[in-house]
């Protein structure tokens, strides 16, 4: 029995993931900016229709997903990106250092081979280049923070809403593999940057949602200690 979608804080939802859509999906999050929807990650690609249904059951229109932010290039995070791009014209964003793997459908860099599948070469609409790129939606700012380590172009996403800082920090735990271009020293610096954000809520990619802020920092610090 799959769990239901979850509203994490006003207008921020968990709409897919291991216990919601499919076991091989990383967590999929949706942010509602007054009807303009932004999705963070897209699962492994085998349950696109279920993601759509989950969004519709929240009373939201998937056609309003203007942007899909991919936190890195692995298949469990990017799989349904071609579906949303083709069906709804959703713009795909990813850091420039991970963009090539998406645009060429590289089965090693996307880890599609690990999942016994393939990823079709898919054009990226916007390549994030800076260390902290800001997207504005009305009066709100959505930050895309470069957090190299797991992959060269890994990013974390955060925003402030309702007096809380919400951090989407996918794959904080790794794994680290030469095939991915992983860099543990770069990852350690990235984790220190995440700790400095002092987030109230962590929306993680595989192991759930952590709050309040002492639980967020404890989660990150646990992995820093593990890889010391």
Secondary structure, 3 states (H helix, E strand, C coil): CCCCCEEEECCEEEEECCCCCCCCCCCEEEEEECCEEEEECCCCCCCHHHHHHHHHHCCCCHHHEEEEECCCCCHHHHCCHHHHHHHHCCEEEEEHHHHHHHHHCCCCCCCHHHHCCCCCCCCCCEEECCCEEEEEECCEEEEEEECCCCCCCCEEEEEEECCEEEEEECCCCCCCCHHHCCCHHHHHHHHHHHHHHCCCEEEECCCCEECCHHHHHHHHHHHHHHCC
